Amino acid sequence: MLEDDYVAVEIGKAKHIALVAHDGKKKEIVDWCDRNKDILKGHFLCGTGTTARLISERTGLPVKGYCSGPLGGDQQIGAKIVEGQVDFMIFLWDPLEAQPHDPDVKALLRIAVVYDIPIANNLATADFMLNSIYMNDTYSRQIENFNKTIHDRVEKMK
Ligand SMILES: O=C(CO)COP(=O)(O)O
């Protein structure tokens, strides 16, 4: 493996956290944020439209809201991941209900994996993440050097 196969992404102590929940999971995420607001207030929060609004209303924390999920909010959060503006995501998707924007949901989960973003899809995982030693420290993620991968593929085609 060559040194430049991977690039390091440095993350500061204050994390950029994306919060997303389907309707059947809204109560869970709002209650969880309320329970953890003393920790969350030290970080930058964003979320899909309705989730962000409900969390903000309950906890008083500032949560930057994007569009509602079915109207493109998942895609906006995905774009923020690509731009390096999300450090981890809590996405409580509902395993018991079909979503009209299922392709967007899949795309968001996919791009989060591509960029090695820690994702909590349930509250137990969210608890583990919030209590991780990395929450109070800097952290360095290693992501694949896509520029190099693409360059290598183009070279092979020549
Ligand atoms: O649909 C969502 C995630 O896929 C969430 O969107 P809202 O937070 O706007 O309900």
The ligand as an ORCA input file, in Angstrom:
! r2SCAN-3c Opt
* xyz 0 1
  O     -36.858     12.253      5.652
  C     -35.930     12.424      6.402
  C     -34.694     11.635      6.274
  O     -34.671     10.758      5.188
  C     -36.023     13.407      7.482
  O     -36.586     14.598      7.025
  P     -37.287     15.599      8.037
  O     -36.336     15.828      9.159
  O     -37.542     16.842      7.267
  O     -38.544     14.920      8.476
*
